[in-house]
């Protein structure tokens, strides 16, 4: 499975900036749906953030999904790779 990687930076209310990627099936191009996945992920965090728009989240590239990523996408529609200040 090929996935689109959406590079995402979101400001937290404590001033830190979160950096994470949203991975979705390659054929999914609806930004509203991709942002909804990102917001769903952010709602699970114990801290508040300042929102998610095309300014914070943009298409980066397409890559082959690992088995773990593919399984999660099949179950929930997306996969998150946490990189900085996500916890």
C-alpha positions in Angstrom: 0.0 0.0 0.0 1.2 3.5 -0.8 0.5 6.3 1.6 0.5 10.0 1.5 2.5 11.7 4.3 1.2 15.0 5.6 3.8 16.9 7.5 2.1 18.6 10.5 3.2 21.3 13.0 0.8 22.3 15.7 1.3 24.9 18.4 0.5 23.7 21.9 -1.0 26.1 24.5 2.2 25.8 26.5 4.2 27.3 23.7 5.8 24.1 22.4 5.3 23.0 18.8 4.2 19.5 18.1 5.6 17.8 15.0 3.9 14.7 13.6 3.0 13.1 10.3 -0.5 12.0 9.3 -0.4 9.0 6.9 -3.4 8.2 4.8 -4.0 6.0 1.7 -2.5 7.6 -1.4 -5.8 8.0 -3.1 -7.2 10.1 -0.2 -6.8 13.8 -1.2 -9.7 15.4 0.8 -7.9 17.9 3.1 -10.9 18.2 5.3 -10.9 14.5 6.0 -7.1 14.5 6.6 -7.4 17.4 9.0 -10.3 15.6 10.8 -7.9 12.7 11.4 -5.4 15.1 12.8 -7.9 16.7 15.0 -9.1 13.3 16.2 -5.5 12.5 17.2 -5.1 15.9 19.0 -8.3 15.4 21.0 -6.6 12.4 22.7 -3.8 14.5 24.1 -3.9 15.8 27.7 -3.0 19.4 26.6 -4.7 21.9 24.3 -3.5 23.0 20.9 -4.2 26.0 18.8 -5.9 24.2 15.9 -5.1 22.4 12.6 -5.4 24.0 9.2 -3.5 23.9 5.8 -1.0 26.3 7.4 0.0 23.7 9.9 -0.5 20.5 7.8 0.6 20.0 4.2 1.3 17.2 1.8 4.9 16.1 1.9 5.4 12.9 -0.1 4.2 9.4 -0.9 5.9 6.2 0.4 5.3 2.5 0.9 3.5 1.6 4.1 4.9 -0.9 6.5 2.7 -3.8 7.6 1.9 -2.0 10.9 1.0 1.2 9.2 -1.2 -0.5 6.6 -3.0 -2.5 9.3 -3.8 0.7 11.3 -4.9 2.5 8.2 -7.3 -0.3 7.4 -8.7 -0.2 10.9 -9.0 3.6 11.4 -8.3 5.3 8.1 -5.0 6.9 9.2 -1.8 6.5 11.1 0.2 9.0 13.1 4.0 9.2 13.4 4.9 11.3 16.4 8.2 13.2 16.1 8.5 16.1 18.5 6.6 17.4 21.6 3.7 15.0 21.1 3.6 13.8 24.7 
